[in-house]
Amino acid sequence: WYYKDITRQQAEAILLDEGREGCFLVRDSVSKKNTYTLSVTSKDPEVPGKLKVHHYHIHRTETVTANGHPNGNGLTNGTTPVTSNGNAPNNCRLGTPNTGTEAQYYLSEKHAFPTISDVIHYHKHNSGGLVVRLRSPPTKDRESPVTAGMGLDLFELDPAELQLEPKPIGKGQFGVVKRGKFRNTPVAVKQMVEGAMNEDDFIEEAKNMRFLNHPNLVQLFGVVLKKRPIMIITEYMKHGSLRDFMRQRQSHFYNRPVVMADICAQVANAMAYLEQEQFVHRDLAARNCLVKSISRNSVHVKVADFGMARFLLDSVYEPSAGTKFPLLFYTECQCNLGSLFIEDLLLSYDVEVTWM
C-alpha cells in the first residue's frame, strides 16, 4: 500500500481507476518533508455512483530520548517490508525500539500506534474517524488477484465439486442463497450477483468467519473466489431462521419456558465467544439465527450472517459514515453518538429475547 514519490493527483488517478470504495494507499507528503499521507476512496454523497478521494495526513508525536531531548524523525530502525515498488517508509513496521518514549502515529488522535502498519491495521477494522473503513490497496496491473492477502486461499473450493439446486432458498442485497452439496455433504451457498454490491463487502463475511469456531456459530466450509460468481459455502441449517421457525410453531413453544431459555442461552454463548474473540456482530436478530436440529426437549440454534461483523481492537466500535444499522436494535444514544460499545450490544440480545 506504500507508493513512494507520487503526487496527490497521481494518487487520485490510481485510486479512481480501481473503482472500489475503501481502496487506499500511503504516499510521501508533498507539502511536508518526511511525513506521509493516506489517500482513500469513498462514495461521493453529492454524485450518486461516483467515488471521491479523501486525503488524511498521518500525524506523528515526537520521540523523546533518554536524556529528555526530542528525536525529530520518530522512525524505528527495524527491517522494513518490500512493497510493490520496492520501497517502504522506515516506520512501516515496528523494529528494535529506541531508548526513551517511542513516537506514535495516528490519523485520529484517539487511535495512536507505534507504526504506520499498526495504524493501517486498525483502520481496516474500524473507521475511527475516517469517512470510510480501509478495505484494500490498489491491485490493477499487478500479479496478485483482488483477494490476495485476505487469508482465504486455504478455504478455496473447486466449484466443480459443488452441486447446486436451481431454486434459491433465500435472497438478499448480495444475491441469492441456494441449497447444495459439496462431496455429498449438504451445504448452503451464498452466491453473489455481479453488480449487486461491492465484492470486498461480500467477501468480508467469509473473512470474518474463517477462524471462528463455536457450536453455536454457523461454520464456514469454504469459498469460491477465483471464478465467477463468487460464492461463500457454509453448513446447511435445514430448519431455516429462528424467526420463521418460532412463528410456525408458536403453540408448541408457548408453555415450554425451559426450551425457550435454552435457546436464549445458546445465542448468549455465541455472543460471549464473539466478544472473547473481539468481534462485534452488529446485526443480531432472530432472522439471523438459524435452527440446526430439533428434538422433543431442545432446539439447536446457531448465529449466522457475519456480513456486518467487525473485529475490535478496543471496546468501542466507530462505524464508517453512511453505515446502515437496523435501528430497532440500537439506542437513541448510540445512534446520535455514532459509536458502539461492546456493553451496548447487549440491547440487541435483549430485543431478540423479548421478541421470542
C-alpha distance (Angstrom), angle and dihedral (degrees) to the residues before:
residue distance angle dihedral
W1 . . .
Y2 3.83 . .
Y3 3.80 116.3 .
K4 3.77 114.8 -174.0
D5 3.79 123.0 -151.2
I6 3.80 100.6 3.0
T7 3.78 125.3 134.5
R8 3.79 128.5 -123.8
Q9 3.80 89.6 -104.9
Q10 3.82 92.3 50.6
A11 3.80 90.6 49.6
E12 3.81 90.9 52.0
A13 3.81 91.4 49.0
I14 3.83 92.1 50.8
L15 3.80 93.8 48.2
L16 3.81 96.8 43.3
D17 3.80 89.9 48.6
E18 3.82 87.9 58.8
G19 3.79 90.3 56.9
R20 3.82 95.0 -155.2
E21 3.79 128.7 125.8
G22 3.80 112.0 -122.8
C23 3.81 94.0 23.3
F24 3.81 107.0 144.7
L25 3.78 146.9 173.8
V26 3.80 137.9 -175.6
R27 3.80 118.4 -131.4
D28 3.77 138.7 175.0
S29 3.78 110.7 -85.7
V30 3.79 112.2 -111.3
S31 3.80 96.0 -158.7
K32 3.80 98.2 48.1
K33 3.80 126.4 37.5
N34 3.83 120.0 -124.6
T35 3.79 93.2 13.1
Y36 3.79 132.0 106.1
T37 3.79 138.3 -136.0
L38 3.80 129.4 -150.8
S39 3.80 115.4 -143.4
V40 3.82 118.9 -167.1
T41 3.80 137.1 168.9
S42 3.80 126.8 -127.9
K43 3.78 135.8 167.5
D44 3.80 112.7 -76.2
P45 3.84 106.0 -120.1
E46 3.80 91.0 -157.1
V47 3.82 98.1 48.8
P48 3.83 115.3 43.6
G49 3.80 113.4 -137.4
K50 3.80 93.6 17.6
L51 3.80 130.5 108.1
K52 3.78 127.7 -136.3
V53 3.82 127.8 -157.2
H54 3.80 118.7 -132.4
H55 3.81 123.1 -164.6
Y56 3.81 123.3 -150.8
H57 3.78 125.0 -173.3
I58 3.81 111.5 -132.2
H59 3.79 103.9 -130.9
R60 3.79 123.8 -148.7
T61 3.77 131.2 -160.0
E62 3.80 117.2 -140.2
T63 3.79 120.9 -95.5
V64 3.80 112.4 -123.0
T65 3.82 114.8 -151.4
A66 3.80 126.8 -145.0
N67 3.83 91.7 -92.7
G68 3.80 91.5 52.9
H69 3.82 96.9 -105.8
P70 3.80 119.7 130.2
N71 3.80 118.7 -112.0
G72 3.77 105.2 -145.7
N73 3.79 102.4 -154.9
G74 3.80 99.0 55.9
L75 3.80 91.6 -163.9
T76 3.77 126.1 142.6
N77 3.78 119.1 -126.5
G78 3.80 99.4 -138.7
T79 3.79 128.6 115.8
T80 3.80 111.7 -72.8
P81 3.81 126.6 -143.3
V82 3.80 122.3 -109.6
T83 3.79 110.9 -117.0
S84 3.79 131.1 -158.0
N85 3.79 91.5 -80.2
G86 3.79 94.7 40.6
N87 3.78 97.2 -106.9
A88 3.78 136.8 94.0
P89 3.78 136.5 174.7
N90 3.80 112.5 -101.6
N91 3.76 91.7 -117.6
C92 3.81 97.3 56.5
R93 3.79 90.0 106.0
L94 3.74 133.3 24.3
G95 3.80 108.3 -104.7
T96 3.78 132.1 174.1
P97 3.80 106.1 -25.1
N98 3.79 119.6 -113.1
T99 3.78 119.6 -128.0
G100 3.78 111.1 -91.8
T101 3.77 131.8 18.5
E102 3.81 113.1 -17.2
A103 3.78 123.1 -130.1
Q104 3.79 116.7 -104.4
Y105 3.81 126.1 -143.9
Y106 3.77 125.3 -150.6
L107 3.78 147.9 158.6
S108 3.78 91.9 -162.2
E109 3.80 115.1 31.8
K110 3.82 91.7 -133.2
H111 3.81 90.1 62.2
A112 3.83 108.4 51.0
F113 3.83 123.4 158.2
P114 3.83 138.9 -178.7
T115 3.83 94.5 -110.5
I116 3.78 140.3 27.0
S117 3.81 88.6 -119.4
D118 3.80 88.5 60.2
V119 3.81 90.3 49.9
I120 3.81 90.7 51.8
H121 3.82 91.4 46.6
Y122 3.81 91.6 52.7
H123 3.79 94.9 48.2
K124 3.81 91.5 48.3
H125 3.79 86.9 66.3
N126 3.82 101.2 31.3
S127 3.79 129.0 28.2
G128 3.82 87.9 -143.3
G129 3.79 95.2 -172.6
L130 3.82 98.1 -29.9
V131 3.78 120.2 119.3
V132 3.81 89.5 -117.4
R133 3.80 138.3 10.7
L134 3.82 114.5 -101.4
R135 3.81 112.4 -105.7
S136 3.80 113.7 174.0
P137 3.82 140.8 -36.3
P138 3.83 123.7 -103.1
T139 3.80 115.4 -67.8
K140 3.80 106.1 178.5
D141 3.81 116.5 119.3
R142 3.80 90.7 15.7
E143 3.77 131.0 110.3
S144 3.81 95.1 -124.6
P145 3.83 117.0 90.1
V146 3.80 121.9 -126.6
T147 3.79 90.4 -95.4
A148 3.81 96.0 50.9
G149 3.77 113.7 127.3
M150 3.79 93.8 19.5
G151 3.80 91.9 110.0
L152 3.81 93.2 -124.6
D153 3.82 98.9 114.6
L154 3.81 92.0 99.6
F155 3.81 89.3 54.6
E156 3.82 96.5 51.5
L157 3.81 110.8 124.2
D158 3.79 129.6 -162.7
P159 3.83 106.5 -110.9
A160 3.82 88.5 -149.6
E161 3.81 87.3 70.8
L162 3.81 92.0 55.8
Q163 3.79 120.8 92.7
L164 3.81 111.2 -165.1
E165 3.77 129.1 -167.7
P166 3.82 110.4 -128.6
K167 3.81 96.8 -131.8
P168 3.85 116.1 76.8
I169 3.80 118.2 -127.6
G170 3.79 92.7 -159.7
K171 3.79 143.8 10.4
G172 3.79 135.7 -154.9
Q173 3.80 143.5 157.7
F174 3.82 89.3 -74.5
G175 3.82 97.2 54.0
V176 3.80 130.0 -94.2
V177 3.80 142.4 -29.0
K178 3.79 118.1 -137.3
R179 3.76 133.0 -173.8
G180 3.78 114.7 -122.8
K181 3.77 148.8 144.6
F182 3.78 131.3 -107.6
R183 3.81 111.1 -164.4
N184 3.82 88.0 -20.8
T185 3.82 92.6 -52.5
P186 3.83 114.7 123.1
V187 3.82 111.0 -116.0
A188 3.80 140.0 170.5
V189 3.80 115.0 -126.7
K190 3.81 123.1 -156.6
Q191 3.78 106.0 -156.6
M192 3.78 119.3 -165.2
V193 3.78 117.9 -137.8
E194 3.80 108.4 -139.9
G195 3.78 112.0 -108.4
A196 3.80 93.0 15.2
M197 3.80 92.8 106.6
N198 3.80 144.1 -22.1
E199 3.82 111.0 -61.3
D200 3.80 90.8 -136.1
D201 3.81 90.0 56.6
F202 3.80 90.9 51.8
I203 3.81 93.2 47.4
E204 3.82 89.9 48.2
E205 3.80 89.9 78.8
A206 3.81 92.7 57.6
K207 3.80 90.7 45.8
N208 3.79 89.6 53.5
M209 3.80 93.7 48.0
R210 3.81 101.4 43.7
F211 3.82 98.9 90.1
L212 3.80 99.9 25.2
N213 3.79 112.9 108.0
H214 3.80 121.8 172.8
P215 3.83 133.7 132.2
N216 3.81 89.9 -119.9
L217 3.82 97.5 49.1
V218 3.80 123.2 81.6
Q219 3.81 107.1 -110.8
L220 3.80 126.5 -126.8
F221 3.82 115.0 -125.7
G222 3.78 97.7 -177.8
V223 3.79 148.1 -69.4
V224 3.78 140.4 -107.2
L225 3.80 107.2 -143.5
K226 3.80 104.7 142.4
K227 3.81 94.0 65.4
R228 3.77 133.8 42.0
P229 2.94 133.6 -75.4
I230 3.81 95.5 44.5
M231 3.81 111.2 -131.5
I232 3.81 138.7 -168.2
I233 3.80 114.4 -155.8
T234 3.81 119.9 -157.3
E235 3.78 137.2 165.3
Y236 3.79 113.3 -73.4
M237 3.82 117.5 -110.7
K238 3.78 102.7 -160.9
H239 3.81 98.5 -168.0
G240 3.80 94.7 57.9
S241 3.80 127.7 -143.9
L242 3.79 122.7 -4.0
R243 3.81 88.9 -126.9
D244 3.81 94.6 58.8
F245 3.80 92.4 37.0
M246 3.80 92.8 57.2
R247 3.79 95.0 41.3
Q248 3.78 89.4 56.0
R249 3.81 92.7 47.7
Q250 3.80 104.1 36.8
S251 3.80 94.5 133.9
H252 3.81 91.2 48.5
F253 3.83 92.7 58.4
Y254 3.80 100.4 32.9
N255 3.82 95.7 95.3
R256 3.81 98.7 28.0
P257 3.82 106.5 89.0
V258 3.82 93.1 159.6
V259 3.81 91.8 60.9
M260 3.81 91.0 45.6
A261 3.80 91.6 49.5
D262 3.81 90.2 50.1
I263 3.81 91.2 53.5
C264 3.81 89.8 51.2
A265 3.81 90.3 48.8
Q266 3.82 91.5 52.2
V267 3.80 91.7 53.0
A268 3.82 90.5 46.0
N269 3.82 90.3 51.6
A270 3.80 90.3 52.4
M271 3.80 92.6 49.6
A272 3.81 92.0 46.3
Y273 3.81 88.4 54.0
L274 3.81 91.2 50.2
E275 3.80 90.3 50.9
Q276 3.81 89.4 49.9
E277 3.82 88.7 52.8
Q278 3.83 89.3 46.7
F279 3.79 95.7 -113.3
V280 3.79 127.1 136.9
H281 3.83 114.1 -156.8
R282 3.85 96.6 -158.2
D283 3.81 94.2 -167.9
L284 3.79 107.9 56.6
A285 3.81 109.8 158.7
A286 3.80 138.6 132.8
R287 3.82 89.4 -99.9
N288 3.83 88.5 61.5
C289 3.80 95.3 49.1
L290 3.80 114.2 85.4
V291 3.80 130.8 -156.8
K292 3.80 115.0 -126.2
S293 3.80 101.3 178.9
I294 3.79 142.6 -15.3
S295 3.78 134.8 -148.6
R296 3.79 134.1 173.5
N297 3.80 94.4 -81.7
S298 3.80 105.9 19.3
V299 3.78 145.2 45.9
H300 3.82 119.7 -155.5
V301 3.81 108.7 -141.1
K302 3.81 130.4 -174.9
V303 3.81 130.7 -169.9
A304 3.80 113.5 -123.2
D305 3.81 142.5 171.3
F306 3.80 106.6 70.7
G307 3.79 94.7 175.2
M308 3.82 91.1 112.6
A309 3.82 97.0 37.2
R310 3.80 118.7 120.8
F311 3.80 134.9 -165.9
L312 3.81 114.1 -122.7
L313 3.79 126.4 -147.0
D314 3.81 90.5 -174.1
S315 3.79 137.2 11.6
V316 3.81 95.9 -84.9
Y317 3.80 127.1 74.0
E318 3.81 118.7 -160.1
P319 3.81 111.1 -167.0
S320 3.79 123.7 -144.5
A321 3.78 119.8 -100.0
G322 3.79 110.2 -82.4
T323 3.81 95.5 21.0
K324 3.80 109.6 150.9
F325 3.81 122.7 -137.7
P326 3.81 133.1 179.8
L327 3.83 96.8 -103.0
L328 3.80 94.1 -154.5
F329 3.79 88.6 71.7
Y330 3.81 100.1 50.7
T331 3.79 134.2 66.7
E332 3.81 124.9 -115.6
C333 3.82 88.0 -114.5
Q334 3.81 92.5 55.3
C335 3.81 91.8 48.3
N336 3.83 92.4 49.7
L337 3.80 96.2 44.3
G338 3.79 94.2 44.0
S339 3.82 92.2 -140.0
L340 3.79 132.7 105.3
F341 3.79 123.5 -150.8
I342 3.80 119.1 -157.5
E343 3.80 88.6 -121.2
D344 3.82 91.0 52.7
L345 3.79 90.7 59.6
L346 3.79 88.4 71.3
L347 3.79 84.5 82.9
S348 3.81 90.6 68.4
Y349 3.78 88.5 54.6
D350 3.82 91.6 45.4
V351 3.81 91.1 52.8
E352 3.79 91.4 49.8
V353 3.81 93.1 49.4
T354 3.82 90.7 47.3
W355 3.80 90.5 49.8
M356 3.81 90.3 52.3
